[in-house]
Amino acid sequence: MKIKTITCHNVYNLGASLQAYALQKYLQELGHEVEIIDYKPHYLSGHNKLWGIYNPKYDKPIIRQLYLMAKLPGRVLSLKRKKAFDSFTKQYLHLTQRYSSNEELKANPPEADVYIAGSDQIWNPKFRNGRDPAFYLDFVPQNKIKMSYAASLATNEIPKECCSFMSQMIKRLDYVSVRESSSVKLINSLGRNDVVAVCDPVFLLSKDEWHHMGNNIGLNNQKYILIYDFDKSPIIDQIAKTIAKFKGLSIYNVGPFKKNFAKKNYTYTGPIDFISLVRDASFIISNSFHATAFALIFNKDFCVVKRTEALNERLVSLLKDLQLEEHITSDFHSGLLEEIKYDPINMKLNKVIDFSKKFILNVLKYTY
């Protein structure tokens, strides 16, 4: 069977790349022919451009030149990170031809038996993609099977101005699943009562599959805490230093911001090195959904630090469902030093994974 998926797969974000790969890989393991629709609208196409100006207040004579010169050194360095992501995409993601708008997709839709929207924050109404008809499969002919898999709204409230549009789009789908249990009620409020909550695609692949996908990046069996912070959080820094002192661990940092106190900074790393770093860490400290997801997959001790803005609803929902809310924190406490007992957690998580796989299998079975 031919299956096409659509997601934010190429935005130079670790979680976005890995969830796109995981759904593709799982469907391939079921024996299907799978491609990711290479959808890059203009609002998702500005990443890692040396001369791009994305804030109009800087796009003025003289200010423009000063802004670009200030940004240029960092942007040149970021090309190394871009290269790592481009290499991952080329090796692991099977893509269709490039499309840049919903209108292009409608004019020449990629051929498939089943179309799947998901996963990641494709339906987040605060982002442009959450208001883009393409991410609701608007371009798919009416007689084709259309489903969402773990589409994330990543919020606990839909803005009023988005309700009518989202309701209209979601009602066209044959099957609807979301990533957060809290999103089920939101979709219900839009007039769709058959929606279910399923796990993120990264959980569809086994621990062993992810383990062997990683590489050896020269850690030489060192014991370390791994930080993944995209909020420049001083709380993360403080907790990392405290836990490192108690446990006798080094501190490694992966992500967009360097930490001067870290023994190693992996600022320009790609998805494969990220998996390797999480796999081999002794403790994970982050404010990231997918860093937390892989900590769970690899059964690592971890904590999630509250962000300046409210934590993403998808992360809160995941930890609540697994009864791990105590690992969301805003400061250090002695409970963080205790080893997580994973047997009961794995049992809960495996039930969700089994349910999620059955959801996919049931939909695909009905299409034969």
C-alpha positions as a Python dict, from the first residue, in 0.01 Angstrom:
ca = {
    (1, 'M'): (0, 0, 0),
    (2, 'K'): (121, 352, -78),
    (3, 'I'): (119, 590, 216),
    (4, 'K'): (211, 958, 219),
    (5, 'T'): (271, 1148, 542),
    (6, 'I'): (292, 1523, 596),
    (7, 'T'): (461, 1691, 891),
    (8, 'C'): (715, 1963, 972),
    (9, 'H'): (1001, 1731, 883),
    (10, 'N'): (1268, 1974, 764),
    (11, 'V'): (1284, 2264, 1007),
    (12, 'Y'): (1627, 2182, 1158),
    (13, 'N'): (1475, 2070, 1486),
    (14, 'L'): (1587, 1744, 1647),
    (15, 'G'): (1243, 1625, 1754),
    (16, 'A'): (1079, 1718, 1424),
    (17, 'S'): (1330, 1515, 1223),
    (18, 'L'): (1318, 1212, 1451),
    (19, 'Q'): (939, 1190, 1477),
    (20, 'A'): (909, 1215, 1098),
    (21, 'Y'): (1158, 931, 1058),
    (22, 'A'): (992, 716, 1325),
    (23, 'L'): (646, 721, 1167),
    (24, 'Q'): (793, 650, 823),
    (25, 'K'): (1003, 364, 960),
    (26, 'Y'): (718, 201, 1153),
    (27, 'L'): (488, 207, 851),
    (28, 'Q'): (766, 60, 638),
    (29, 'E'): (810, -219, 891),
    (30, 'L'): (442, -301, 837),
    (31, 'G'): (528, -360, 471),
    (32, 'H'): (401, -36, 317),
    (33, 'E'): (558, 196, 62),
    (34, 'V'): (600, 523, 249),
    (35, 'E'): (707, 874, 152),
    (36, 'I'): (704, 1201, 342),
    (37, 'I'): (554, 1487, 144),
    (38, 'D'): (833, 1740, 105),
    (39, 'Y'): (619, 2038, 198),
    (40, 'K'): (813, 2359, 253),
    (41, 'P'): (589, 2667, 250),
    (42, 'H'): (761, 3004, 268),
    (43, 'Y'): (710, 3038, 643),
    (44, 'L'): (908, 2715, 703),
    (45, 'S'): (1184, 2796, 455),
    (46, 'G'): (1392, 3064, 626),
    (47, 'H'): (1614, 2840, 837),
    (48, 'N'): (1991, 2883, 825),
    (49, 'K'): (1997, 3149, 552),
    (50, 'L'): (2306, 3365, 584),
    (51, 'W'): (2138, 3687, 471),
    (52, 'G'): (1781, 3640, 594),
    (53, 'I'): (1598, 3905, 797),
    (54, 'Y'): (1299, 3759, 977),
    (55, 'N'): (1198, 4055, 1194),
    (56, 'P'): (1068, 4353, 990),
    (57, 'K'): (1194, 4605, 1246),
    (58, 'Y'): (1550, 4525, 1133),
    (59, 'D'): (1470, 4542, 761),
    (60, 'K'): (1556, 4909, 720),
    (61, 'P'): (1845, 5097, 557),
    (62, 'I'): (2170, 5088, 758),
    (63, 'I'): (2003, 4886, 1036),
    (64, 'R'): (1972, 4598, 788),
    (65, 'Q'): (2347, 4595, 718),
    (66, 'L'): (2443, 4624, 1085),
    (67, 'Y'): (2201, 4346, 1179),
    (68, 'L'): (2334, 4109, 911),
    (69, 'M'): (2698, 4171, 1002),
    (70, 'A'): (2622, 4101, 1368),
    (71, 'K'): (2440, 3777, 1281),
    (72, 'L'): (2683, 3651, 1017),
    (73, 'P'): (2946, 3479, 1240),
    (74, 'G'): (2684, 3270, 1421),
    (75, 'R'): (2506, 3187, 1098),
    (76, 'V'): (2827, 3068, 935),
    (77, 'L'): (2885, 2834, 1228),
    (78, 'S'): (2524, 2712, 1210),
    (79, 'L'): (2591, 2576, 861),
    (80, 'K'): (2770, 2287, 1034),
    (81, 'R'): (2448, 2201, 1214),
    (82, 'K'): (2252, 2238, 891),
    (83, 'K'): (2489, 1994, 722),
    (84, 'A'): (2423, 1734, 994),
    (85, 'F'): (2047, 1767, 947),
    (86, 'D'): (2070, 1761, 568),
    (87, 'S'): (2278, 1444, 591),
    (88, 'F'): (2014, 1283, 816),
    (89, 'T'): (1735, 1383, 577),
    (90, 'K'): (1920, 1245, 277),
    (91, 'Q'): (2003, 914, 446),
    (92, 'Y'): (1686, 843, 643),
    (93, 'L'): (1385, 1032, 506),
    (94, 'H'): (1213, 924, 186),
    (95, 'L'): (1068, 1239, 33),
    (96, 'T'): (837, 1325, -253),
    (97, 'Q'): (902, 1614, -488),
    (98, 'R'): (907, 1959, -324),
    (99, 'Y'): (580, 2149, -273),
    (100, 'S'): (564, 2506, -148),
    (101, 'S'): (190, 2567, -104),
    (102, 'N'): (-144, 2397, -50),
    (103, 'E'): (-242, 2513, -396),
    (104, 'E'): (53, 2327, -550),
    (105, 'L'): (-48, 2016, -362),
    (106, 'K'): (-407, 2045, -482),
    (107, 'A'): (-297, 2092, -842),
    (108, 'N'): (-74, 1784, -839),
    (109, 'P'): (-126, 1575, -523),
    (110, 'P'): (126, 1296, -462),
    (111, 'E'): (-35, 961, -530),
    (112, 'A'): (-121, 738, -234),
    (113, 'D'): (-385, 505, -94),
    (114, 'V'): (-366, 657, 254),
    (115, 'Y'): (-258, 1006, 366),
    (116, 'I'): (-145, 1072, 722),
    (117, 'A'): (-108, 1413, 887),
    (118, 'G'): (133, 1399, 1175),
    (119, 'S'): (299, 1417, 1403),
    (120, 'D'): (461, 1698, 1604),
    (121, 'Q'): (300, 2042, 1645),
    (122, 'I'): (134, 2052, 1305),
    (123, 'W'): (-199, 2169, 1454),
    (124, 'N'): (-60, 2422, 1703),
    (125, 'P'): (-286, 2723, 1637),
    (126, 'K'): (-16, 2960, 1763),
    (127, 'F'): (204, 2863, 1466),
    (128, 'R'): (146, 2926, 1097),
    (129, 'N'): (137, 2553, 1024),
    (130, 'G'): (-159, 2516, 1264),
    (131, 'R'): (-355, 2745, 1033),
    (132, 'D'): (-234, 2590, 708),
    (133, 'P'): (-494, 2370, 530),
    (134, 'A'): (-218, 2144, 395),
    (135, 'F'): (-147, 2006, 741),
    (136, 'Y'): (-511, 1897, 760),
    (137, 'L'): (-484, 1712, 426),
    (138, 'D'): (-702, 1967, 250),
    (139, 'F'): (-534, 1878, -81),
    (140, 'V'): (-628, 1508, -66),
    (141, 'P'): (-912, 1390, -293),
    (142, 'Q'): (-1231, 1315, -103),
    (143, 'N'): (-1231, 946, -202),
    (144, 'K'): (-891, 879, -39),
    (145, 'I'): (-834, 773, 322),
    (146, 'K'): (-727, 1069, 536),
    (147, 'M'): (-610, 1033, 894),
    (148, 'S'): (-407, 1217, 1154),
    (149, 'Y'): (-154, 1041, 1371),
    (150, 'A'): (-54, 1207, 1700),
    (151, 'A'): (-115, 1554, 1563),
    (152, 'S'): (-17, 1795, 1838),
    (153, 'L'): (-204, 2112, 1930),
    (154, 'A'): (52, 2177, 2208),
    (155, 'T'): (-192, 2408, 2387),
    (156, 'N'): (-486, 2381, 2624),
    (157, 'E'): (-694, 2643, 2443),
    (158, 'I'): (-784, 2707, 2080),
    (159, 'P'): (-811, 3078, 1993),
    (160, 'K'): (-1166, 3171, 1895),
    (161, 'E'): (-1057, 3298, 1556),
    (162, 'C'): (-917, 2952, 1471),
    (163, 'C'): (-1214, 2739, 1583),
    (164, 'S'): (-1423, 2759, 1266),
    (165, 'F'): (-1129, 2685, 1037),
    (166, 'M'): (-999, 2394, 1245),
    (167, 'S'): (-1345, 2245, 1286),
    (168, 'Q'): (-1404, 2252, 910),
    (169, 'M'): (-1065, 2098, 837),
    (170, 'I'): (-1080, 1822, 1098),
    (171, 'K'): (-1430, 1712, 997),
    (172, 'R'): (-1292, 1616, 653),
    (173, 'L'): (-1065, 1352, 802),
    (174, 'D'): (-1172, 989, 816),
    (175, 'Y'): (-980, 912, 1136),
    (176, 'V'): (-841, 1150, 1396),
    (177, 'S'): (-578, 1092, 1662),
    (178, 'V'): (-385, 1347, 1867),
    (179, 'R'): (-79, 1329, 2089),
    (180, 'E'): (-208, 1488, 2409),
    (181, 'S'): (-496, 1352, 2611),
    (182, 'S'): (-590, 1715, 2679),
    (183, 'S'): (-631, 1770, 2303),
    (184, 'V'): (-908, 1511, 2284),
    (185, 'K'): (-1144, 1752, 2460),
    (186, 'L'): (-1035, 2039, 2238),
    (187, 'I'): (-1113, 1840, 1924),
    (188, 'N'): (-1442, 1728, 2080),
    (189, 'S'): (-1531, 2097, 2120),
    (190, 'L'): (-1482, 2139, 1745),
    (191, 'G'): (-1752, 1882, 1675),
    (192, 'R'): (-1541, 1568, 1636),
    (193, 'N'): (-1622, 1305, 1899),
    (194, 'D'): (-1430, 1000, 1771),
    (195, 'V'): (-1080, 1136, 1836),
    (196, 'V'): (-830, 928, 2035),
    (197, 'A'): (-497, 1003, 2204),
    (198, 'V'): (-194, 807, 2085),
    (199, 'C'): (179, 816, 2152),
    (200, 'D'): (438, 1021, 1968),
    (201, 'P'): (585, 830, 1671),
    (202, 'V'): (928, 797, 1838),
    (203, 'F'): (769, 547, 2078),
    (204, 'L'): (659, 324, 1788),
    (205, 'L'): (1019, 210, 1741),
    (206, 'S'): (1187, -10, 1999),
    (207, 'K'): (1464, 88, 2237),
    (208, 'D'): (1696, -148, 2048),
    (209, 'E'): (1618, 19, 1715),
    (210, 'W'): (1705, 361, 1852),
    (211, 'H'): (2009, 223, 2036),
    (212, 'H'): (2163, 82, 1719),
    (213, 'M'): (2082, 396, 1524),
    (214, 'G'): (2318, 593, 1746),
    (215, 'N'): (2690, 610, 1694),
    (216, 'N'): (3009, 634, 1898),
    (217, 'I'): (3101, 1000, 1924),
    (218, 'G'): (3410, 950, 2136),
    (219, 'L'): (3260, 958, 2485),
    (220, 'N'): (3481, 668, 2603),
    (221, 'N'): (3232, 548, 2867),
    (222, 'Q'): (3233, 881, 3048),
    (223, 'K'): (2955, 940, 3301),
    (224, 'Y'): (2769, 1263, 3238),
    (225, 'I'): (2456, 1470, 3275),
    (226, 'L'): (2313, 1584, 2943),
    (227, 'I'): (2147, 1924, 2917),
    (228, 'Y'): (1909, 2009, 2634),
    (229, 'D'): (1793, 2366, 2689),
    (230, 'F'): (1638, 2600, 2435),
    (231, 'D'): (1521, 2860, 2690),
    (232, 'K'): (1861, 2973, 2829),
    (233, 'S'): (1735, 2860, 3167),
    (234, 'P'): (1946, 2953, 3473),
    (235, 'I'): (1741, 2698, 3667),
    (236, 'I'): (1864, 2418, 3439),
    (237, 'D'): (2221, 2539, 3496),
    (238, 'Q'): (2180, 2537, 3873),
    (239, 'I'): (2016, 2195, 3884),
    (240, 'A'): (2278, 2045, 3652),
    (241, 'K'): (2566, 2174, 3866),
    (242, 'T'): (2405, 2050, 4187),
    (243, 'I'): (2326, 1701, 4057),
    (244, 'A'): (2669, 1674, 3895),
    (245, 'K'): (2832, 1750, 4233),
    (246, 'F'): (2619, 1496, 4420),
    (247, 'K'): (2663, 1219, 4164),
    (248, 'G'): (3018, 1291, 4051),
    (249, 'L'): (2917, 1344, 3688),
    (250, 'S'): (3050, 1562, 3409),
    (251, 'I'): (2811, 1799, 3232),
    (252, 'Y'): (2755, 1784, 2857),
    (253, 'N'): (2530, 2024, 2671),
    (254, 'V'): (2348, 1972, 2342),
    (255, 'G'): (2134, 2235, 2173),
    (256, 'P'): (2141, 2587, 2033),
    (257, 'F'): (2312, 2760, 2329),
    (258, 'K'): (2658, 2696, 2471),
    (259, 'K'): (2706, 2650, 2844),
    (260, 'N'): (3045, 2780, 2955),
    (261, 'F'): (3051, 2549, 3256),
    (262, 'A'): (2982, 2235, 3050),
    (263, 'K'): (3271, 1998, 2984),
    (264, 'K'): (3152, 1957, 2626),
    (265, 'N'): (2910, 2155, 2409),
    (266, 'Y'): (2743, 1987, 2112),
    (267, 'T'): (2594, 2305, 1970),
    (268, 'Y'): (2588, 2209, 1605),
    (269, 'T'): (2499, 1842, 1632),
    (270, 'G'): (2232, 1659, 1432),
    (271, 'P'): (1972, 1390, 1512),
    (272, 'I'): (2208, 1090, 1519),
    (273, 'D'): (2451, 1245, 1767),
    (274, 'F'): (2155, 1360, 1977),
    (275, 'I'): (2027, 1001, 2006),
    (276, 'S'): (2378, 886, 2096),
    (277, 'L'): (2416, 1151, 2367),
    (278, 'V'): (2082, 1066, 2530),
    (279, 'R'): (2147, 691, 2503),
    (280, 'D'): (2480, 714, 2685),
    (281, 'A'): (2389, 977, 2947),
    (282, 'S'): (2339, 907, 3317),
    (283, 'F'): (2087, 1189, 3367),
    (284, 'I'): (1888, 1414, 3133),
    (285, 'I'): (1787, 1772, 3219),
    (286, 'S'): (1573, 1950, 2961),
    (287, 'N'): (1269, 2160, 2878),
    (288, 'S'): (1210, 1959, 2560),
    (289, 'F'): (940, 1707, 2475),
    (290, 'H'): (1160, 1483, 2264),
    (291, 'A'): (1457, 1491, 2502),
    (292, 'T'): (1212, 1366, 2765),
    (293, 'A'): (1064, 1109, 2525),
    (294, 'F'): (1406, 960, 2453),
    (295, 'A'): (1494, 966, 2823),
    (296, 'L'): (1186, 749, 2874),
    (297, 'I'): (1273, 520, 2582),
    (298, 'F'): (1626, 465, 2717),
    (299, 'N'): (1501, 444, 3079),
    (300, 'K'): (1715, 734, 3200),
    (301, 'D'): (1687, 937, 3516),
    (302, 'F'): (1564, 1283, 3416),
    (303, 'C'): (1388, 1601, 3511),
    (304, 'V'): (1198, 1861, 3312),
    (305, 'V'): (1250, 2223, 3407),
    (306, 'K'): (963, 2468, 3376),
    (307, 'R'): (1013, 2725, 3105),
    (308, 'T'): (980, 3103, 3111),
    (309, 'E'): (656, 3051, 2924),
    (310, 'A'): (423, 2769, 3028),
    (311, 'L'): (556, 2422, 2954),
    (312, 'N'): (427, 2276, 2634),
    (313, 'E'): (99, 2093, 2695),
    (314, 'R'): (220, 1784, 2509),
    (315, 'L'): (502, 1739, 2761),
    (316, 'V'): (282, 1794, 3066),
    (317, 'S'): (24, 1552, 2925),
    (318, 'L'): (285, 1281, 2865),
    (319, 'L'): (424, 1293, 3218),
    (320, 'K'): (80, 1312, 3378),
    (321, 'D'): (-31, 1004, 3185),
    (322, 'L'): (274, 819, 3319),
    (323, 'Q'): (231, 963, 3670),
    (324, 'L'): (568, 1133, 3652),
    (325, 'E'): (457, 1489, 3728),
    (326, 'E'): (706, 1510, 4017),
    (327, 'H'): (983, 1519, 3757),
    (328, 'I'): (860, 1860, 3639),
    (329, 'T'): (1040, 2111, 3856),
    (330, 'S'): (1140, 2474, 3896),
    (331, 'D'): (1427, 2413, 4139),
    (332, 'F'): (1652, 2143, 4278),
    (333, 'H'): (1511, 1903, 4537),
    (334, 'S'): (1650, 1582, 4684),
    (335, 'G'): (1391, 1369, 4504),
    (336, 'L'): (1575, 1433, 4177),
    (337, 'L'): (1866, 1225, 4310),
    (338, 'E'): (1650, 915, 4345),
    (339, 'E'): (1665, 653, 4072),
    (340, 'I'): (1347, 624, 3864),
    (341, 'K'): (1183, 281, 3893),
    (342, 'Y'): (1104, 206, 3532),
    (343, 'D'): (918, -126, 3550),
    (344, 'P'): (573, 24, 3626),
    (345, 'I'): (640, 316, 3392),
    (346, 'N'): (730, 85, 3105),
    (347, 'M'): (411, -114, 3165),
    (348, 'K'): (199, 202, 3135),
    (349, 'L'): (393, 324, 2833),
    (350, 'N'): (371, -11, 2655),
    (351, 'K'): (-8, -9, 2692),
    (352, 'V'): (-23, 330, 2520),
    (353, 'I'): (215, 210, 2248),
    (354, 'D'): (9, -106, 2189),
    (355, 'F'): (-311, 101, 2165),
    (356, 'S'): (-144, 340, 1922),
    (357, 'K'): (-20, 62, 1697),
    (358, 'K'): (-366, -97, 1695),
    (359, 'F'): (-515, 236, 1590),
    (360, 'I'): (-284, 248, 1289),
    (361, 'L'): (-334, -119, 1205),
    (362, 'N'): (-713, -89, 1221),
    (363, 'V'): (-717, 210, 988),
    (364, 'L'): (-488, 42, 735),
    (365, 'K'): (-687, -282, 754),
    (366, 'Y'): (-1007, -100, 657),
    (367, 'T'): (-844, 41, 345),
    (368, 'Y'): (-777, -293, 177),
}
